[in-house]
Amino acid sequence: MTQLSQPPLSLVGTASYLPETVRDNAFFGCTDTKNPMFKGSRTRHHVADGETAVQMIERAARRLGENLDLDFGRDVDVLLTNVSCLDQPFTGCGASVARVLGCKPRWIIDMQNTGCVSFVFMLDLARALIRSGARSALLCNVQNAGGRIFAHPENRARPQSAIPGDGCGVGYVVANDESPVRAIETLSHGEYADDMRVKSEDGEAWWAPRSGPLHIDFTQSRIGKIVSRGNQLVPKIVTKACAEAGISVSDIDVLVTNQPNKTFLRNWREALLMPEEKHVHTFEDHGNLFGAAMPISIEKAALQGTLTNGSTLAIGGFSHAGDYSGAAIVDWRGQSEHVQ
């Protein structure tokens, strides 16, 4: 079982950036689908042409730095990123983020896996690096596939295109017990790894030159399998994290998950016997924010006063077609809900 870190790990704050462009459902050609996987969002943000993941991280990080009075050159030993659409092939965004923020991190790691649950996996990686001598870490999640892929004119009519929204969420962890992470549970499910695929109408590999866009290959059979396993994975991993933290699910004050669609959100709440008001998300206004949903929703919970000092925060979710699941329990003593 996962053990508490020595020294302890604290999640002391999160912050967000959302692009200016807001798309309502009229932007898309097929929003009246009967498939619950692809409905429920009213609006979502899309990145602007030329807006980079590095810029999104910088804007969210500057906000977090102001809230927590951070000196990025001094206070970031570890820089972790997860970006859905890289600014450049081959290279990650971490080194460029360090440049624009003036960071001098000992470790820069660009994680290109774990998708919608990458925030939990970054917490776990940050804990391991803090055990190795680091003092702090900046965790950066960017979802920018909405404007870059799903807004393409040839993709807009696909039901799947109305669900993704763009945004960036960042979090800051330190090696103390100020706002302790009591438990982290992560699992990989390799048997599901090949169920998330991208395809193009010409049938060429994703890296081949083309004039048309890529999209996710969702078949009815595959959708059914994803829904079935997703309904089970998240309650199971959240319950496991609670057991590791020595609490029951009923002790959770605030639940934050990834937010693929309203059906998953409802099913997870019901499976955990969680009142709707305790489950904080932004799906209706921002769509599926992939990995950025967790830090953005944590910030929302703090700002609206749902997450207050002394709250037990549970974070949980799964990625892609179910290849990873993860959850964490935090005794929240982080940024005040009054921080603007």
Summary of the structure (lengths in Angstrom):
residues: 340
radius of gyration: 18.8
end to end distance: 38.1
largest distance: 54.5
contacts: 1226
relative contact order: 0.20
helix: 37%
strand: 23%
